């Protein structure tokens, strides 16, 4: 991991409503991150192709594609807020809570 990459990704952290994320979900490029993980750490691991770490998160369901239930819930609430990070080609998201607010 380079410090420059982490800093670059940190500057890209943002918030978005589900309405804005829907087109990305339709393209199947949204990745959901559990609130107990740091969104920036996950983004750095994906960008660095750290397959071992990412696979461990996938195995524990801390990182996953949105489920049908999640999509239905979010589609019913298009103003639902998420913390977001673009790590090409993915849009990495985390449901917005006070705990997950980017600094």
Long-range contacts (C-beta under 8 A, 24 or more apart in sequence): 1-44, 1-48, 5-44, 5-47, 5-48, 6-40, 6-44, 9-40, 9-43, 9-44, 9-47, 9-85, 9-87, 10-40, 12-85, 12-86, 13-39, 13-40, 13-83, 13-84, 13-85, 13-102, 14-83, 14-84, 14-85, 14-102, 15-81, 15-82, 15-83, 15-84, 15-96, 15-102, 16-81, 16-82, 16-84, 16-93, 17-78, 17-79, 17-80, 17-81, 17-82, 18-74, 18-75, 18-77, 18-78, 18-79, 18-80, 18-81, 18-82, 19-78, 19-79, 21-74, 21-82, 21-84, 21-91, 21-93, 22-75, 22-78, 24-91, 25-66, 25-71, 28-65, 29-89, 29-90, 29-91, 30-65, 30-66, 30-90, 30-91, 30-92, 30-93, 31-63, 31-64, 31-65, 31-90, 31-91, 31-92, 31-93, 32-63, 32-64, 32-65, 32-66, 32-70, 32-93, 32-94, 32-95, 33-62, 33-63, 33-92, 33-93, 33-94, 34-61, 34-62, 34-63, 34-94, 35-94, 35-95, 35-97, 35-99, 35-100, 36-62, 37-62, 37-63, 37-94, 39-83, 39-85, 39-92, 39-94, 39-100, 39-102, 40-85, 42-85, 42-92, 43-85, 43-87, 43-92, 46-87, 46-90, 46-92, 47-87
